[in-house]
Amino acid sequence: MNAVKKESIIINYPDFYECACGSKAPLTYQDITTMFNNKKITVEHVPVYICLENHVKLARLTQVKLRNKLKEAYSQDKDRIRF
Ligand SMILES: [Zn+2]
């Protein structure tokens, strides 16, 4: 696969994924709002890959961390949390 850029000390994200549709999905950051136990929670600045066709892909590590952040926000009764 392509070169891996050091994004942080803990996790390395590749610059882009090859999307299933054939176009490149570059790394970008966006807020994700989702329902968690019937509570609407926004996780800010989540690393996501979005291709030209607007297919969104999250790295497996991101999915795990996202779930943990949702749990954390929920347990603290917050509706926004930083990724
Ligand atoms: Zn795509």
PDB file of the backbone (N, CA, C, O) and the ligand in Angstrom, with CONECT records:
HET     ZN  A 101       1
ATOM      1  N   MET A   1       0.830  -1.208   0.000  1.00  0.00           N
ATOM      2  CA  MET A   1       0.000   0.000   0.000  1.00  0.00           C
ATOM      3  C   MET A   1       0.860   1.251   0.000  1.00  0.00           C
ATOM      4  O   MET A   1       2.087   1.162  -0.013  1.00  0.00           O
ATOM      5  N   ASN A   2       0.232   2.405   0.014  1.00  0.00           N
ATOM      6  CA  ASN A   2       0.921   3.683  -0.077  1.00  0.00           C
ATOM      7  C   ASN A   2       1.666   4.043   1.208  1.00  0.00           C
ATOM      8  O   ASN A   2       1.531   3.372   2.231  1.00  0.00           O
ATOM      9  N   ALA A   3       2.439   5.095   1.132  1.00  0.00           N
ATOM     10  CA  ALA A   3       3.234   5.544   2.263  1.00  0.00           C
ATOM     11  C   ALA A   3       2.363   5.917   3.453  1.00  0.00           C
ATOM     12  O   ALA A   3       1.271   6.465   3.299  1.00  0.00           O
ATOM     13  N   VAL A   4       2.859   5.614   4.617  1.00  0.00           N
ATOM     14  CA  VAL A   4       2.119   5.920   5.845  1.00  0.00           C
ATOM     15  C   VAL A   4       2.726   7.163   6.484  1.00  0.00           C
ATOM     16  O   VAL A   4       3.933   7.234   6.712  1.00  0.00           O
ATOM     17  N   LYS A   5       1.878   8.133   6.768  1.00  0.00           N
ATOM     18  CA  LYS A   5       2.337   9.389   7.365  1.00  0.00           C
ATOM     19  C   LYS A   5       2.148   9.322   8.879  1.00  0.00           C
ATOM     20  O   LYS A   5       1.133   8.821   9.364  1.00  0.00           O
ATOM     21  N   LYS A   6       3.112   9.819   9.606  1.00  0.00           N
ATOM     22  CA  LYS A   6       2.987   9.828  11.065  1.00  0.00           C
ATOM     23  C   LYS A   6       2.050  10.963  11.482  1.00  0.00           C
ATOM     24  O   LYS A   6       2.426  12.134  11.459  1.00  0.00           O
ATOM     25  N   GLU A   7       0.843  10.602  11.858  1.00  0.00           N
ATOM     26  CA  GLU A   7      -0.181  11.595  12.193  1.00  0.00           C
ATOM     27  C   GLU A   7      -0.135  11.936  13.682  1.00  0.00           C
ATOM     28  O   GLU A   7      -0.419  13.068  14.073  1.00  0.00           O
ATOM     29  N   SER A   8       0.216  10.973  14.492  1.00  0.00           N
ATOM     30  CA  SER A   8       0.342  11.204  15.922  1.00  0.00           C
ATOM     31  C   SER A   8       1.313  10.172  16.463  1.00  0.00           C
ATOM     32  O   SER A   8       1.768   9.291  15.734  1.00  0.00           O
ATOM     33  N   ILE A   9       1.624  10.285  17.729  1.00  0.00           N
ATOM     34  CA  ILE A   9       2.582   9.348  18.314  1.00  0.00           C
ATOM     35  C   ILE A   9       1.968   7.954  18.419  1.00  0.00           C
ATOM     36  O   ILE A   9       2.665   6.948  18.283  1.00  0.00           O
ATOM     37  N   ILE A  10       0.660   7.902  18.662  1.00  0.00           N
ATOM     38  CA  ILE A  10       0.030   6.609  18.934  1.00  0.00           C
ATOM     39  C   ILE A  10      -0.423   5.882  17.669  1.00  0.00           C
ATOM     40  O   ILE A  10      -0.162   4.690  17.502  1.00  0.00           O
ATOM     41  N   ILE A  11      -1.109   6.612  16.776  1.00  0.00           N
ATOM     42  CA  ILE A  11      -1.700   5.956  15.622  1.00  0.00           C
ATOM     43  C   ILE A  11      -1.206   6.568  14.317  1.00  0.00           C
ATOM     44  O   ILE A  11      -1.174   7.790  14.168  1.00  0.00           O
ATOM     45  N   ASN A  12      -0.830   5.728  13.392  1.00  0.00           N
ATOM     46  CA  ASN A  12      -0.484   6.195  12.048  1.00  0.00           C
ATOM     47  C   ASN A  12      -1.648   5.959  11.108  1.00  0.00           C
ATOM     48  O   ASN A  12      -2.162   4.844  11.021  1.00  0.00           O
ATOM     49  N   TYR A  13      -2.065   6.988  10.411  1.00  0.00           N
ATOM     50  CA  TYR A  13      -3.105   6.847   9.401  1.00  0.00           C
ATOM     51  C   TYR A  13      -2.478   7.016   8.028  1.00  0.00           C
ATOM     52  O   TYR A  13      -1.661   7.915   7.829  1.00  0.00           O
ATOM     53  N   PRO A  14      -2.848   6.163   7.073  1.00  0.00           N
ATOM     54  CA  PRO A  14      -2.384   6.406   5.704  1.00  0.00           C
ATOM     55  C   PRO A  14      -3.011   7.693   5.163  1.00  0.00           C
ATOM     56  O   PRO A  14      -4.058   8.122   5.648  1.00  0.00           O
ATOM     57  N   ASP A  15      -2.374   8.313   4.156  1.00  0.00           N
ATOM     58  CA  ASP A  15      -2.886   9.567   3.578  1.00  0.00           C
ATOM     59  C   ASP A  15      -4.219   9.363   2.863  1.00  0.00           C
ATOM     60  O   ASP A  15      -5.061  10.261   2.833  1.00  0.00           O
ATOM     61  N   PHE A  16      -4.400   8.197   2.299  1.00  0.00           N
ATOM     62  CA  PHE A  16      -5.676   7.911   1.633  1.00  0.00           C
ATOM     63  C   PHE A  16      -5.910   6.412   1.532  1.00  0.00           C
ATOM     64  O   PHE A  16      -4.977   5.612   1.611  1.00  0.00           O
ATOM     65  N   TYR A  17      -7.158   6.054   1.359  1.00  0.00           N
ATOM     66  CA  TYR A  17      -7.529   4.680   1.075  1.00  0.00           C
ATOM     67  C   TYR A  17      -7.948   4.589  -0.374  1.00  0.00           C
ATOM     68  O   TYR A  17      -8.408   5.567  -0.962  1.00  0.00           O
ATOM     69  N   GLU A  18      -7.786   3.409  -0.945  1.00  0.00           N
ATOM     70  CA  GLU A  18      -8.345   3.136  -2.259  1.00  0.00           C
ATOM     71  C   GLU A  18      -9.781   2.701  -2.000  1.00  0.00           C
ATOM     72  O   GLU A  18     -10.014   1.638  -1.425  1.00  0.00           O
ATOM     73  N   CYS A  19     -10.745   3.517  -2.420  1.00  0.00           N
ATOM     74  CA  CYS A  19     -12.150   3.200  -2.157  1.00  0.00           C
ATOM     75  C   CYS A  19     -12.615   2.034  -3.016  1.00  0.00           C
ATOM     76  O   CYS A  19     -12.062   1.779  -4.085  1.00  0.00           O
ATOM     77  N   ALA A  20     -13.639   1.324  -2.539  1.00  0.00           N
ATOM     78  CA  ALA A  20     -14.205   0.189  -3.286  1.00  0.00           C
ATOM     79  C   ALA A  20     -14.707   0.614  -4.664  1.00  0.00           C
ATOM     80  O   ALA A  20     -14.740  -0.202  -5.585  1.00  0.00           O
ATOM     81  N   CYS A  21     -15.101   1.894  -4.819  1.00  0.00           N
ATOM     82  CA  CYS A  21     -15.628   2.385  -6.101  1.00  0.00           C
ATOM     83  C   CYS A  21     -14.508   2.715  -7.081  1.00  0.00           C
ATOM     84  O   CYS A  21     -14.773   2.999  -8.249  1.00  0.00           O
ATOM     85  N   GLY A  22     -13.251   2.678  -6.616  1.00  0.00           N
ATOM     86  CA  GLY A  22     -12.123   2.888  -7.512  1.00  0.00           C
ATOM     87  C   GLY A  22     -11.453   4.246  -7.377  1.00  0.00           C
ATOM     88  O   GLY A  22     -10.333   4.421  -7.857  1.00  0.00           O
ATOM     89  N   SER A  23     -12.105   5.212  -6.738  1.00  0.00           N
ATOM     90  CA  SER A  23     -11.455   6.515  -6.573  1.00  0.00           C
ATOM     91  C   SER A  23     -10.719   6.580  -5.233  1.00  0.00           C
ATOM     92  O   SER A  23     -10.966   5.786  -4.326  1.00  0.00           O
ATOM     93  N   LYS A  24      -9.820   7.537  -5.140  1.00  0.00           N
ATOM     94  CA  LYS A  24      -9.040   7.697  -3.919  1.00  0.00           C
ATOM     95  C   LYS A  24      -9.859   8.415  -2.857  1.00  0.00           C
ATOM     96  O   LYS A  24     -10.588   9.361  -3.154  1.00  0.00           O
ATOM     97  N   ALA A  25      -9.733   7.958  -1.620  1.00  0.00           N
ATOM     98  CA  ALA A  25     -10.418   8.598  -0.503  1.00  0.00           C
ATOM     99  C   ALA A  25      -9.366   9.191   0.419  1.00  0.00           C
ATOM    100  O   ALA A  25      -8.787   8.470   1.233  1.00  0.00           O
ATOM    101  N   PRO A  26      -9.099  10.518   0.307  1.00  0.00           N
ATOM    102  CA  PRO A  26      -8.072  11.124   1.151  1.00  0.00           C
ATOM    103  C   PRO A  26      -8.516  11.287   2.600  1.00  0.00           C
ATOM    104  O   PRO A  26      -9.706  11.358   2.907  1.00  0.00           O
ATOM    105  N   LEU A  27      -7.519  11.343   3.477  1.00  0.00           N
ATOM    106  CA  LEU A  27      -7.782  11.528   4.908  1.00  0.00           C
ATOM    107  C   LEU A  27      -8.287  12.948   5.164  1.00  0.00           C
ATOM    108  O   LEU A  27      -7.710  13.921   4.677  1.00  0.00           O
ATOM    109  N   THR A  28      -9.359  13.052   5.927  1.00  0.00           N
ATOM    110  CA  THR A  28      -9.857  14.357   6.327  1.00  0.00           C
ATOM    111  C   THR A  28     -10.419  14.226   7.739  1.00  0.00           C
ATOM    112  O   THR A  28     -10.511  13.124   8.279  1.00  0.00           O
ATOM    113  N   TYR A  29     -10.790  15.348   8.325  1.00  0.00           N
ATOM    114  CA  TYR A  29     -11.302  15.301   9.696  1.00  0.00           C
ATOM    115  C   TYR A  29     -12.666  15.942   9.730  1.00  0.00           C
ATOM    116  O   TYR A  29     -12.863  17.025   9.181  1.00  0.00           O
ATOM    117  N   GLN A  30     -13.615  15.276  10.376  1.00  0.00           N
ATOM    118  CA  GLN A  30     -14.933  15.888  10.493  1.00  0.00           C
ATOM    119  C   GLN A  30     -15.635  15.457  11.769  1.00  0.00           C
ATOM    120  O   GLN A  30     -15.278  14.456  12.389  1.00  0.00           O
ATOM    121  N   ASP A  31     -16.654  16.245  12.152  1.00  0.00           N
ATOM    122  CA  ASP A  31     -17.441  15.906  13.327  1.00  0.00           C
ATOM    123  C   ASP A  31     -18.463  14.842  12.945  1.00  0.00           C
ATOM    124  O   ASP A  31     -19.102  14.931  11.897  1.00  0.00           O
ATOM    125  N   ILE A  32     -18.611  13.852  13.790  1.00  0.00           N
ATOM    126  CA  ILE A  32     -19.585  12.801  13.531  1.00  0.00           C
ATOM    127  C   ILE A  32     -20.640  12.814  14.627  1.00  0.00           C
ATOM    128  O   ILE A  32     -20.327  12.678  15.810  1.00  0.00           O
ATOM    129  N   THR A  33     -21.895  12.980  14.217  1.00  0.00           N
ATOM    130  CA  THR A  33     -23.003  12.966  15.171  1.00  0.00           C
ATOM    131  C   THR A  33     -23.752  11.660  15.004  1.00  0.00           C
ATOM    132  O   THR A  33     -24.127  11.274  13.896  1.00  0.00           O
ATOM    133  N   THR A  34     -23.963  10.986  16.126  1.00  0.00           N
ATOM    134  CA  THR A  34     -24.613   9.686  16.055  1.00  0.00           C
ATOM    135  C   THR A  34     -25.465   9.463  17.302  1.00  0.00           C
ATOM    136  O   THR A  34     -25.284  10.143  18.313  1.00  0.00           O
ATOM    137  N   MET A  35     -26.379   8.525  17.230  1.00  0.00           N
ATOM    138  CA  MET A  35     -27.200   8.190  18.388  1.00  0.00           C
ATOM    139  C   MET A  35     -26.476   7.117  19.195  1.00  0.00           C
ATOM    140  O   MET A  35     -25.970   6.141  18.641  1.00  0.00           O
ATOM    141  N   PHE A  36     -26.435   7.311  20.506  1.00  0.00           N
ATOM    142  CA  PHE A  36     -25.836   6.312  21.384  1.00  0.00           C
ATOM    143  C   PHE A  36     -26.762   6.162  22.584  1.00  0.00           C
ATOM    144  O   PHE A  36     -26.951   7.114  23.342  1.00  0.00           O
ATOM    145  N   ASN A  37     -27.337   4.986  22.762  1.00  0.00           N
ATOM    146  CA  ASN A  37     -28.327   4.754  23.834  1.00  0.00           C
ATOM    147  C   ASN A  37     -29.397   5.844  23.861  1.00  0.00           C
ATOM    148  O   ASN A  37     -29.722   6.383  24.919  1.00  0.00           O
ATOM    149  N   ASN A  38     -29.934   6.159  22.693  1.00  0.00           N
ATOM    150  CA  ASN A  38     -30.989   7.173  22.556  1.00  0.00           C
ATOM    151  C   ASN A  38     -30.540   8.587  22.879  1.00  0.00           C
ATOM    152  O   ASN A  38     -31.375   9.470  23.077  1.00  0.00           O
ATOM    153  N   LYS A  39     -29.245   8.814  22.935  1.00  0.00           N
ATOM    154  CA  LYS A  39     -28.737  10.160  23.152  1.00  0.00           C
ATOM    155  C   LYS A  39     -27.925  10.558  21.927  1.00  0.00           C
ATOM    156  O   LYS A  39     -27.110   9.778  21.434  1.00  0.00           O
ATOM    157  N   LYS A  40     -28.155  11.791  21.432  1.00  0.00           N
ATOM    158  CA  LYS A  40     -27.440  12.293  20.269  1.00  0.00           C
ATOM    159  C   LYS A  40     -26.088  12.844  20.723  1.00  0.00           C
ATOM    160  O   LYS A  40     -26.039  13.790  21.510  1.00  0.00           O
ATOM    161  N   ILE A  41     -25.012  12.272  20.243  1.00  0.00           N
ATOM    162  CA  ILE A  41     -23.669  12.684  20.666  1.00  0.00           C
ATOM    163  C   ILE A  41     -22.821  13.031  19.435  1.00  0.00           C
ATOM    164  O   ILE A  41     -22.817  12.305  18.440  1.00  0.00           O
ATOM    165  N   THR A  42     -22.104  14.155  19.528  1.00  0.00           N
ATOM    166  CA  THR A  42     -21.197  14.561  18.462  1.00  0.00           C
ATOM    167  C   THR A  42     -19.759  14.346  18.902  1.00  0.00           C
ATOM    168  O   THR A  42     -19.332  14.847  19.943  1.00  0.00           O
ATOM    169  N   VAL A  43     -19.019  13.594  18.099  1.00  0.00           N
ATOM    170  CA  VAL A  43     -17.591  13.414  18.351  1.00  0.00           C
ATOM    171  C   VAL A  43     -16.862  14.318  17.356  1.00  0.00           C
ATOM    172  O   VAL A  43     -17.043  14.204  16.143  1.00  0.00           O
ATOM    173  N   GLU A  44     -16.033  15.219  17.896  1.00  0.00           N
ATOM    174  CA  GLU A  44     -15.388  16.231  17.060  1.00  0.00           C
ATOM    175  C   GLU A  44     -14.051  15.769  16.492  1.00  0.00           C
ATOM    176  O   GLU A  44     -13.295  15.052  17.148  1.00  0.00           O
ATOM    177  N   HIS A  45     -13.775  16.194  15.257  1.00  0.00           N
ATOM    178  CA  HIS A  45     -12.467  16.028  14.632  1.00  0.00           C
ATOM    179  C   HIS A  45     -12.073  14.550  14.496  1.00  0.00           C
ATOM    180  O   HIS A  45     -10.987  14.145  14.912  1.00  0.00           O
ATOM    181  N   VAL A  46     -12.957  13.771  13.919  1.00  0.00           N
ATOM    182  CA  VAL A  46     -12.700  12.344  13.715  1.00  0.00           C
ATOM    183  C   VAL A  46     -11.994  12.146  12.369  1.00  0.00           C
ATOM    184  O   VAL A  46     -12.433  12.693  11.358  1.00  0.00           O
ATOM    185  N   PRO A  47     -10.900  11.365  12.347  1.00  0.00           N
ATOM    186  CA  PRO A  47     -10.230  11.101  11.068  1.00  0.00           C
ATOM    187  C   PRO A  47     -11.063  10.154  10.206  1.00  0.00           C
ATOM    188  O   PRO A  47     -11.309   9.011  10.593  1.00  0.00           O
ATOM    189  N   VAL A  48     -11.498  10.631   9.036  1.00  0.00           N
ATOM    190  CA  VAL A  48     -12.294   9.809   8.126  1.00  0.00           C
ATOM    191  C   VAL A  48     -11.709   9.907   6.719  1.00  0.00           C
ATOM    192  O   VAL A  48     -10.953  10.828   6.410  1.00  0.00           O
ATOM    193  N   TYR A  49     -12.068   8.954   5.882  1.00  0.00           N
ATOM    194  CA  TYR A  49     -11.650   8.966   4.479  1.00  0.00           C
ATOM    195  C   TYR A  49     -12.896   9.123   3.633  1.00  0.00           C
ATOM    196  O   TYR A  49     -13.827   8.326   3.749  1.00  0.00           O
ATOM    197  N   ILE A  50     -12.929  10.143   2.781  1.00  0.00           N
ATOM    198  CA  ILE A  50     -14.102  10.374   1.933  1.00  0.00           C
ATOM    199  C   ILE A  50     -13.643  10.455   0.477  1.00  0.00           C
ATOM    200  O   ILE A  50     -12.773  11.259   0.140  1.00  0.00           O
ATOM    201  N   CYS A  51     -14.232   9.617  -0.384  1.00  0.00           N
ATOM    202  CA  CYS A  51     -13.853   9.627  -1.791  1.00  0.00           C
ATOM    203  C   CYS A  51     -14.702  10.634  -2.568  1.00  0.00           C
ATOM    204  O   CYS A  51     -15.573  11.287  -1.993  1.00  0.00           O
ATOM    205  N   LEU A  52     -14.452  10.761  -3.865  1.00  0.00           N
ATOM    206  CA  LEU A  52     -15.175  11.719  -4.720  1.00  0.00           C
ATOM    207  C   LEU A  52     -16.667  11.410  -4.775  1.00  0.00           C
ATOM    208  O   LEU A  52     -17.481  12.305  -5.004  1.00  0.00           O
ATOM    209  N   GLU A  53     -17.027  10.141  -4.563  1.00  0.00           N
ATOM    210  CA  GLU A  53     -18.438   9.735  -4.595  1.00  0.00           C
ATOM    211  C   GLU A  53     -19.085   9.869  -3.215  1.00  0.00           C
ATOM    212  O   GLU A  53     -20.222   9.447  -3.001  1.00  0.00           O
ATOM    213  N   ASN A  54     -18.332  10.468  -2.282  1.00  0.00           N
ATOM    214  CA  ASN A  54     -18.829  10.666  -0.916  1.00  0.00           C
ATOM    215  C   ASN A  54     -19.025   9.384  -0.108  1.00  0.00           C
ATOM    216  O   ASN A  54     -19.844   9.337   0.810  1.00  0.00           O
ATOM    217  N   HIS A  55     -18.268   8.351  -0.458  1.00  0.00           N
ATOM    218  CA  HIS A  55     -18.253   7.161   0.384  1.00  0.00           C
ATOM    219  C   HIS A  55     -17.349   7.456   1.578  1.00  0.00           C
ATOM    220  O   HIS A  55     -16.229   7.936   1.406  1.00  0.00           O
ATOM    221  N   VAL A  56     -17.820   7.179   2.756  1.00  0.00           N
ATOM    222  CA  VAL A  56     -17.061   7.464   3.968  1.00  0.00           C
ATOM    223  C   VAL A  56     -16.512   6.169   4.546  1.00  0.00           C
ATOM    224  O   VAL A  56     -17.226   5.176   4.687  1.00  0.00           O
ATOM    225  N   LYS A  57     -15.227   6.203   4.878  1.00  0.00           N
ATOM    226  CA  LYS A  57     -14.603   5.018   5.469  1.00  0.00           C
ATOM    227  C   LYS A  57     -13.852   5.407   6.734  1.00  0.00           C
ATOM    228  O   LYS A  57     -13.160   6.424   6.769  1.00  0.00           O
ATOM    229  N   LEU A  58     -13.993   4.592   7.765  1.00  0.00           N
ATOM    230  CA  LEU A  58     -13.263   4.816   9.005  1.00  0.00           C
ATOM    231  C   LEU A  58     -12.290   3.659   9.211  1.00  0.00           C
ATOM    232  O   LEU A  58     -12.634   2.499   8.987  1.00  0.00           O
ATOM    233  N   ALA A  59     -11.074   3.987   9.640  1.00  0.00           N
ATOM    234  CA  ALA A  59     -10.105   2.943   9.964  1.00  0.00           C
ATOM    235  C   ALA A  59     -10.641   2.142  11.150  1.00  0.00           C
ATOM    236  O   ALA A  59     -11.402   2.664  11.964  1.00  0.00           O
ATOM    237  N   ARG A  60     -10.241   0.873  11.244  1.00  0.00           N
ATOM    238  CA  ARG A  60     -10.741   0.021  12.324  1.00  0.00           C
ATOM    239  C   ARG A  60     -10.430   0.632  13.699  1.00  0.00           C
ATOM    240  O   ARG A  60     -11.277   0.639  14.593  1.00  0.00           O
ATOM    241  N   LEU A  61      -9.211   1.138  13.848  1.00  0.00           N
ATOM    242  CA  LEU A  61      -8.822   1.764  15.120  1.00  0.00           C
ATOM    243  C   LEU A  61      -9.727   2.951  15.445  1.00  0.00           C
ATOM    244  O   LEU A  61     -10.078   3.188  16.601  1.00  0.00           O
ATOM    245  N   THR A  62     -10.098   3.693  14.394  1.00  0.00           N
ATOM    246  CA  THR A  62     -10.968   4.853  14.575  1.00  0.00           C
ATOM    247  C   THR A  62     -12.340   4.419  15.065  1.00  0.00           C
ATOM    248  O   THR A  62     -12.930   5.057  15.936  1.00  0.00           O
ATOM    249  N   GLN A  63     -12.843   3.322  14.493  1.00  0.00           N
ATOM    250  CA  GLN A  63     -14.157   2.816  14.904  1.00  0.00           C
ATOM    251  C   GLN A  63     -14.159   2.434  16.379  1.00  0.00           C
ATOM    252  O   GLN A  63     -15.110   2.721  17.106  1.00  0.00           O
ATOM    253  N   VAL A  64     -13.078   1.780  16.812  1.00  0.00           N
ATOM    254  CA  VAL A  64     -12.971   1.351  18.208  1.00  0.00           C
ATOM    255  C   VAL A  64     -12.911   2.570  19.121  1.00  0.00           C
ATOM    256  O   VAL A  64     -13.607   2.637  20.134  1.00  0.00           O
ATOM    257  N   LYS A  65     -12.062   3.539  18.745  1.00  0.00           N
ATOM    258  CA  LYS A  65     -11.899   4.729  19.578  1.00  0.00           C
ATOM    259  C   LYS A  65     -13.186   5.562  19.600  1.00  0.00           C
ATOM    260  O   LYS A  65     -13.554   6.129  20.628  1.00  0.00           O
ATOM    261  N   LEU A  66     -13.856   5.623  18.457  1.00  0.00           N
ATOM    262  CA  LEU A  66     -15.105   6.366  18.352  1.00  0.00           C
ATOM    263  C   LEU A  66     -16.139   5.804  19.331  1.00  0.00           C
ATOM    264  O   LEU A  66     -16.819   6.552  20.034  1.00  0.00           O
ATOM    265  N   ARG A  67     -16.242   4.479  19.361  1.00  0.00           N
ATOM    266  CA  ARG A  67     -17.187   3.830  20.273  1.00  0.00           C
ATOM    267  C   ARG A  67     -16.836   4.145  21.721  1.00  0.00           C
ATOM    268  O   ARG A  67     -17.721   4.409  22.535  1.00  0.00           O
ATOM    269  N   ASN A  68     -15.535   4.116  22.042  1.00  0.00           N
ATOM    270  CA  ASN A  68     -15.103   4.423  23.402  1.00  0.00           C
ATOM    271  C   ASN A  68     -15.425   5.867  23.777  1.00  0.00           C
ATOM    272  O   ASN A  68     -15.821   6.149  24.908  1.00  0.00           O
ATOM    273  N   LYS A  69     -15.250   6.785  22.810  1.00  0.00           N
ATOM    274  CA  LYS A  69     -15.538   8.203  23.045  1.00  0.00           C
ATOM    275  C   LYS A  69     -17.024   8.416  23.282  1.00  0.00           C
ATOM    276  O   LYS A  69     -17.414   9.230  24.119  1.00  0.00           O
ATOM    277  N   LEU A  70     -17.856   7.680  22.543  1.00  0.00           N
ATOM    278  CA  LEU A  70     -19.311   7.782  22.713  1.00  0.00           C
ATOM    279  C   LEU A  70     -19.701   7.318  24.113  1.00  0.00           C
ATOM    280  O   LEU A  70     -20.519   7.946  24.785  1.00  0.00           O
ATOM    281  N   LYS A  71     -19.108   6.216  24.535  1.00  0.00           N
ATOM    282  CA  LYS A  71     -19.372   5.698  25.889  1.00  0.00           C
ATOM    283  C   LYS A  71     -18.957   6.709  26.946  1.00  0.00           C
ATOM    284  O   LYS A  71     -19.665   6.956  27.923  1.00  0.00           O
ATOM    285  N   GLU A  72     -17.765   7.293  26.710  1.00  0.00           N
ATOM    286  CA  GLU A  72     -17.215   8.273  27.654  1.00  0.00           C
ATOM    287  C   GLU A  72     -18.139   9.490  27.761  1.00  0.00           C
ATOM    288  O   GLU A  72     -18.461   9.939  28.861  1.00  0.00           O
ATOM    289  N   ALA A  73     -18.560  10.015  26.610  1.00  0.00           N
ATOM    290  CA  ALA A  73     -19.447  11.181  26.589  1.00  0.00           C
ATOM    291  C   ALA A  73     -20.770  10.850  27.272  1.00  0.00           C
ATOM    292  O   ALA A  73     -21.298  11.649  28.044  1.00  0.00           O
ATOM    293  N   TYR A  74     -21.297   9.663  26.978  1.00  0.00           N
ATOM    294  CA  TYR A  74     -22.574   9.245  27.533  1.00  0.00           C
ATOM    295  C   TYR A  74     -22.490   9.144  29.057  1.00  0.00           C
ATOM    296  O   TYR A  74     -23.386   9.605  29.764  1.00  0.00           O
ATOM    297  N   SER A  75     -21.414   8.542  29.556  1.00  0.00           N
ATOM    298  CA  SER A  75     -21.280   8.359  31.004  1.00  0.00           C
ATOM    299  C   SER A  75     -21.099   9.689  31.725  1.00  0.00           C
ATOM    300  O   SER A  75     -21.403   9.804  32.912  1.00  0.00           O
ATOM    301  N   GLN A  76     -20.595  10.708  30.995  1.00  0.00           N
ATOM    302  CA  GLN A  76     -20.399  12.031  31.601  1.00  0.00           C
ATOM    303  C   GLN A  76     -21.539  12.979  31.242  1.00  0.00           C
ATOM    304  O   GLN A  76     -21.492  14.169  31.553  1.00  0.00           O
ATOM    305  N   ASP A  77     -22.559  12.440  30.589  1.00  0.00           N
ATOM    306  CA  ASP A  77     -23.727  13.217  30.180  1.00  0.00           C
ATOM    307  C   ASP A  77     -23.365  14.420  29.306  1.00  0.00           C
ATOM    308  O   ASP A  77     -23.937  15.499  29.456  1.00  0.00           O
ATOM    309  N   LYS A  78     -22.420  14.226  28.403  1.00  0.00           N
ATOM    310  CA  LYS A  78     -22.022  15.284  27.458  1.00  0.00           C
ATOM    311  C   LYS A  78     -22.658  14.987  26.116  1.00  0.00           C
ATOM    312  O   LYS A  78     -22.895  13.822  25.795  1.00  0.00           O
ATOM    313  N   ASP A  79     -22.944  16.020  25.315  1.00  0.00           N
ATOM    314  CA  ASP A  79     -23.445  15.743  23.973  1.00  0.00           C
ATOM    315  C   ASP A  79     -22.391  16.064  22.907  1.00  0.00           C
ATOM    316  O   ASP A  79     -22.639  15.900  21.712  1.00  0.00           O
ATOM    317  N   ARG A  80     -21.201  16.525  23.353  1.00  0.00           N
ATOM    318  CA  ARG A  80     -20.067  16.722  22.448  1.00  0.00           C
ATOM    319  C   ARG A  80     -18.803  16.239  23.138  1.00  0.00           C
ATOM    320  O   ARG A  80     -18.635  16.415  24.345  1.00  0.00           O
ATOM    321  N   ILE A  81     -17.924  15.637  22.370  1.00  0.00           N
ATOM    322  CA  ILE A  81     -16.643  15.214  22.937  1.00  0.00           C
ATOM    323  C   ILE A  81     -15.598  15.282  21.839  1.00  0.00           C
ATOM    324  O   ILE A  81     -15.899  15.060  20.666  1.00  0.00           O
ATOM    325  N   ARG A  82     -14.372  15.589  22.226  1.00  0.00           N
ATOM    326  CA  ARG A  82     -13.262  15.655  21.273  1.00  0.00           C
ATOM    327  C   ARG A  82     -12.725  14.248  21.031  1.00  0.00           C
ATOM    328  O   ARG A  82     -12.528  13.477  21.971  1.00  0.00           O
ATOM    329  N   PHE A  83     -12.494  13.926  19.774  1.00  0.00           N
ATOM    330  CA  PHE A  83     -11.956  12.600  19.452  1.00  0.00           C
ATOM    331  C   PHE A  83     -10.568  12.429  20.046  1.00  0.00           C
ATOM    332  O   PHE A  83      -9.952  11.376  19.882  1.00  0.00           O
TER     333      PHE A  83
HETATM  334 ZN    ZN A 101     -15.979   5.554  -3.259  1.00  0.00          ZN2+
END
